[in-house]
Amino acid sequence: MMRYLVYTFVIVIALSFSSCASRVVVKQPASVTVVKKLPRHYKIVRVNGKRYYYFNRKHYRKTRNGYVVVRV
């Protein structure tokens, strides 16, 4: 009986140190272009339900600091 209790305890300890979760690291872009104010003749477009601002073959997304150039 004591042997089974020890085995159960060892299994519980071993399983508590292993985790099913894996860590995912997303690489951030090297440089980000932030525009404080959009040009006068921009267009508003929707791609996959998200709003982007389009001007001069570039798409912009609104952030707290201004507008960021993104690839769509």
N, C-alpha and C positions, 0 to 999 in steps of 0.2 A: 504494500500500500504506500509506504513512504517513497519507494522508488518511482512510482507513477506520479506522485505529487511533485517530486523533484524534476522529473521529465517535463511535466506540465509547466512548472515554473520557468524552466530553461527555455521552453518554446515561447512562452508569453514574453519573456525578456528579449529573446532574439527577434520576434516579430515587432516589438515596440521600437526597435532601432532602425528597422527598414521602413521605407515609405513608398507609397504608390505614386506620389506626386513627383513630377519632373519639373525642372526649372527651364523656362524658355527665355532666352535672351534675344531681344530684337535690336539689330544694329541700327543706330541713329545715323541720319545723313551727315556728311562731313560739313556741309555749309547750308545754311538756310537763308533765303532771301526774304526779308521782311519789308513790305511797302506800307508806309503810314497812311497814304491816301491813294485811292484808285484813280486811274486816268478818267477823263470826262466821258468818253464814249464806250464804257464797258457794257457788256451784256450779261444778264443773269441766266445761267443754264442750270438744269437739274440733271445729275447723273446718278442713277441708282437711288433716287429719292433724296440726294444730298444737294445742297445749293452751292454752286460755284460761280465765280465772277470771271468772265472771259474777255481778254483784250490782247491783241497782237500775238495771236497763236499761243497764249499762255493762260492757264487756269489758276485762279487764286482762291484761297479759303480764308474766311474771316477768323481771326483770333483776338485775344485780349490786347495784344501789342500792335496789331495792324492786320495786314493781309500777307499770307504766305504763298509763295509760288509752289504749286503741287503738280504732280503728274497724274493724269486721269486715265 
